[in-house]
Amino acid sequence: MEVLGVDIGGSGIKAAPVNVETGAMTAQRFRLPTPEGASPAEVAEVVRQLVDHSAWTGPIGCGFPAVVHHGVVYSAANIAKEWIGVNGEYLFKSITRCPVYLVNDADAAGMAEMSFGIGRNLTKGVVVMLTLGTGIGSAVFVNGELLPNTELGHLEIRGKDAEKRASDAVRQRKNLYWDEWGGRLQEYLSTLERLIWPDVIIIGGGVSKEADKFLPYLKLRAKIMPAQLLNQAGIVGAAVYAASRLSA
């Protein structure tokens, strides 16, 4: 079965058809820039263009950078405030004329890693997937089952959201050395461990390809592992989520 996976990010919106039995993309990923301001109407139009480019008429899974509950957007930490209260599934379905299933983007990345990546054999205990990018996204799995919309990047560290101290965007903006950023990440992850006691923490996001540069600075009780799917995770996971909704 194939599903079109769409990954909505702060700088780009990407899409590709995915074989949800194997996790493989069946065509090259296509990317368009996220419109400045990223209003609901503007983002929906870009999604329509991606669907038209693929000549797609089947189901679509869409990873979105916000809390998504029953298709409705309930937060806007890194997107336009206009999104709050919008039924994203209905909006995208209306413009694409396809069935659309909307999911938090970090949850999508986590589903990809747990299905086809580093977490595919981690079916027992608590696994936390963190996406380190513009912010910090999180996905929590208990015995292989997703606990959606956890938003653990907003834990308070030194009076600030954790993602305002330890995201990859902060590392780049402040030009931090790997050991400096590793210290900030250690503080955040230690706080996380004290709250939910995970067995495994998976580090995702684009920075995971540089894992050998910062993992040596992290000392945790949980086993810490770099993600495997990198930039494909959002697309693959969105497709996997849509397939799970269809089967349910």
C-alpha positions in Angstrom: 0.0 0.0 0.0 1.2 3.5 -0.9 0.4 6.7 1.0 1.6 10.2 0.2 3.7 11.5 3.1 3.9 15.2 3.6 6.2 16.9 6.1 5.4 20.6 7.0 8.5 22.4 8.3 9.5 25.9 9.2 11.5 26.4 6.0 10.2 23.8 3.6 7.3 21.5 2.9 8.2 18.1 1.5 6.3 15.2 0.1 6.8 11.7 -1.4 4.8 8.5 -1.9 5.7 5.8 0.7 5.3 2.1 0.7 4.0 1.7 4.2 4.9 -2.0 4.3 8.6 -1.3 3.8 9.0 2.3 4.7 10.6 3.1 1.4 9.8 6.2 -0.7 8.6 5.1 -4.1 9.5 8.3 -5.9 11.9 11.2 -5.3 11.1 13.6 -2.5 9.7 17.0 -3.8 10.1 20.2 -1.8 8.7 23.6 -1.9 9.5 26.5 0.5 7.2 27.2 3.4 5.5 30.6 2.7 6.6 33.5 4.9 3.9 33.9 7.6 2.7 30.3 6.9 -1.0 31.1 7.3 -3.5 28.2 7.0 -4.5 29.3 3.4 -0.9 29.7 2.3 0.3 26.4 3.6 -2.8 24.6 2.2 -2.0 26.0 -1.2 1.6 24.6 -1.1 0.3 21.2 0.0 -2.1 21.3 -3.0 0.8 22.1 -5.3 2.8 19.1 -3.9 -0.2 16.8 -4.4 -0.7 18.1 -7.9 3.0 17.6 -8.7 2.7 13.9 -7.7 -0.6 13.5 -9.5 -1.8 12.0 -6.3 -5.4 10.9 -5.7 -5.1 8.5 -2.7 -4.7 8.9 1.1 -2.3 11.5 2.5 -0.5 11.6 5.9 0.7 15.0 7.0 3.1 15.8 9.7 2.5 19.2 11.3 4.5 21.2 13.8 1.9 21.6 16.5 -0.4 19.7 18.9 -3.0 17.9 16.8 -6.0 16.4 18.4 -8.7 14.7 16.3 -7.4 16.7 13.3 -7.6 20.1 15.0 -4.5 22.3 15.7 -4.3 23.4 19.3 -0.8 25.0 19.6 1.4 27.4 17.7 4.8 27.6 19.3 6.6 27.8 15.9 3.8 28.5 13.5 1.3 31.3 12.8 -1.2 31.8 15.7 -4.0 31.7 13.1 -3.7 27.9 13.1 -5.1 27.5 16.6 -8.5 26.0 16.4 -8.2 25.1 12.7 -9.3 21.7 11.6 -6.2 20.9 9.6 -7.5 17.6 8.3 -10.6 19.3 6.8 -8.6 22.2 5.4 -6.2 19.9 3.5 -8.9 17.5 2.5 -10.9 20.4 1.0 -8.1 21.7 -1.1 -6.5 18.4 -2.2 -9.8 16.4 -2.6 -8.0 13.5 -1.0 -8.4 11.8 2.5 -5.9 13.5 4.8 -4.7 12.4 8.2 -2.9 15.1 10.3 -0.3 14.2 13.0 2.2 16.1 15.2 5.5 16.1 13.2 7.6 14.7 16.1 5.1 11.9 16.6 5.4 11.2 12.8 9.2 11.0 13.0 8.9 8.8 16.0 6.5 6.4 14.3 9.0 6.2 11.4 11.9 5.3 13.6 9.9 2.8 15.6 8.6 1.1 12.5 11.6 1.2 10.2 14.5 2.8 12.0 16.6 2.4 15.1 13.6 1.7 17.3 12.0 -1.1 15.2 12.9 -3.8 17.8 12.2 -1.6 20.9 8.7 -3.0 21.7 9.1 -3.1 25.5 9.5 -0.2 28.0 9.4 3.5 27.5 11.1 5.1 24.4 11.4 8.8 23.9 12.2 10.2 20.4 13.4 13.8 20.3 13.7 15.9 17.2 16.3 18.6 17.6 15.8 21.4 15.0 14.1 24.8 15.1 12.6 23.6 18.4 12.6 20.3 20.3 9.8 17.9 19.3 9.1 14.7 21.3 7.4 11.4 20.7 6.8 8.9 23.6 6.2 5.2 23.1 5.1 2.8 25.8 5.6 -0.8 24.9 5.6 0.3 21.3 2.4 2.3 21.5 2.5 6.1 20.9 1.4 8.5 23.6 0.6 11.5 21.3 1.3 15.2 21.6 3.7 15.1 24.6 5.4 18.4 23.8 8.4 17.7 26.1 10.5 20.4 24.3 8.5 22.9 26.5 9.8 21.6 29.8 11.1 24.6 31.8 14.9 24.8 32.2 16.3 27.8 34.0 13.0 29.7 33.5 12.8 29.1 29.8 11.3 26.5 27.4 14.0 23.8 27.0 13.9 24.4 23.2 15.0 28.0 23.7 18.2 26.7 25.4 19.0 23.3 23.8 17.5 23.1 20.3 19.8 22.8 17.3 18.7 26.3 16.1 20.0 27.7 19.4 23.3 25.9 18.9 23.7 27.4 15.4 22.4 30.9 16.4 24.8 31.2 19.4 27.6 29.5 17.5 28.1 27.1 20.4 30.9 24.5 20.5 29.7 20.9 20.6 30.8 20.6 24.3 28.9 23.8 25.2 25.7 22.6 23.5 26.2 19.1 24.9 26.1 20.6 28.4 22.8 22.3 27.6 21.4 19.1 26.2 22.6 17.1 29.2 20.8 19.5 31.5 17.6 19.1 29.5 17.8 15.3 29.2 18.6 14.9 32.9 15.4 16.8 33.7 13.5 14.6 31.3 14.9 11.5 32.9 13.8 12.6 36.3 10.2 13.1 35.1 9.5 10.0 33.0 12.4 7.5 33.4 12.7 6.3 29.8 14.6 3.2 28.9 15.8 4.6 25.6 16.2 8.1 24.1 16.4 8.4 20.4 17.9 11.7 19.1 16.5 12.7 15.7 16.4 15.8 13.6 19.1 16.9 11.1 21.7 17.2 13.8 21.5 13.4 14.5 23.9 12.9 11.5 26.5 14.7 13.7 25.8 12.4 16.7 29.5 11.5 17.2 30.2 15.1 17.9 27.9 15.6 20.8 26.8 12.1 22.2 30.2 11.8 24.0 29.2 14.7 26.2 26.0 13.1 27.4 25.9 10.8 30.5 22.4 9.4 31.1 20.8 6.4 32.8 18.8 5.7 29.6 20.4 4.3 26.6 20.8 7.0 24.0 20.8 6.3 20.3 21.0 8.5 17.1 18.0 8.2 14.7 18.6 6.4 11.4 16.0 7.9 9.0 17.2 11.5 9.2 15.3 13.8 6.8 13.1 11.0 5.6 11.5 10.4 9.0 8.8 13.0 8.8 7.5 11.9 5.4 7.7 8.2 6.2 6.1 8.6 9.6 3.2 10.7 8.3 2.5 8.0 5.8 2.6 5.3 8.5 0.3 7.3 10.6 -2.3 7.7 7.8 -2.1 3.9 7.2 -2.8 3.2 10.9 -5.8 5.5 10.8 -7.1 3.8 7.6 -6.7 0.3 9.1 -8.5 1.4 12.3 
